[in-house]
Amino acid sequence: MLDDATAGTTVPAPHCTWCSAELPSNHETVCPSCGATLLGDGETQVPGLTAIDAEAILRNARAAKTKPRSRLMSWISGEYEDDDAAQAPPGSLSPPPAAVRREMLRLELEAQVANAQAEVEAMAADAALENGTPLDLPGDVAEAEAAAEEGAAEVAAQVEDEAAAAEAIADEAPSGADETPPR
């Protein structure tokens, strides 16, 4: 019975392992459509493909010269060399002049006053919400404005004191352009 079942079947035709084209026989050594070698006495180990290429390893070992790393990769890994050319010129890291420091202090204090006024207004709004009273009562606005003016007067006095102190420090400091600031 087994012979009857296998007697009617045919053996599939051989195919090229490279391009899957049908081959005329099982004994073909070259594929007629793609020209690939199917059976041959060629090398079974191809260096770099089927075997380790010892010559390439030796060439890389001989070339012990390292390639320079990119500056970004060196910076990320922390393996960078300190360049003398990358240092800042003398005087570029010195503190700003007294007039600039005075303006910076004035701007900082104005920001603090604006912040304090916003806090006063927020606290007044919270108190009005808790009490259930309208926010824009003339008494509350007058008190807030008086507090703001009082705070502004205090800040102005502080600015004048700090500006005088900055000028005194600037007058005492040596004015040498060739000196570098201490680090």
Residue, then its C-alpha position, 0 to 999 in steps of 0.5 A: m500500500l505504501d508503494d501505491a501511494t508513492a508510485g504516483t508522486t514525482v520528485p520535485a525539480p531541483h532549484c538554485t539555492w541563490c535565485s530559486a530558479e528551476l534547474p534542469s538536473n541535480h548534477e548542475t555545477v553552475c546555475p543557468s539563470c544567475g551563474a552562481t556556483l552550486l557544486g564546486d571545489g572552492e574554499t569552504q572557509v572564506p576569511g571575514l565571511t565564514a572564518i576569522d580573518a587573522e590578517a585583519i586582526l594583525r593589521n589592526a593590532r599593528a596600527a596601534k595609533t589611536k584615532p583622535r576622538s571628536r571633541l563632543m565625545s571627549w567632553i562626554s566621556g571626560e577624556y579631553e585634553d586641556d587646551d591652552a588656546a581655549q583659556a579666556p583672555p585676561g580681564s574677560l572674567s573680571p566683575p562688571p563695572a560699578a555702574v553695571r552692578r548698580e543697575m543690576l541691583r536696582l533691577e533686582l530690587e524693583a523685581q522684589v518690590a513688584n513681587a511684594q506688591a503681588e503678594v500683598e494683593a494676593m493676601a488682600a484677595d484671599a482675605a476678601l474671599e474669606n470675609g465675603t467682601p468685595l475686593d475693590l473697597p476704597g479702604d483696602v486699595a488705599e492701604a495697599e497703595a500706602a504699603a507699596e509706597e512705603g516699601a518702595a521708599e525702603v527699597a529706594a533707600q537700600v538701593e542708594d546704600e548699596a550703590a554707595a557701597a559698590e562705588a566705594i568698593a570700585d574706588e578701592a579696587p586697583s584698575g590694572a587691565d593686565e591683572t587677572p582675577p583670582r580664581 
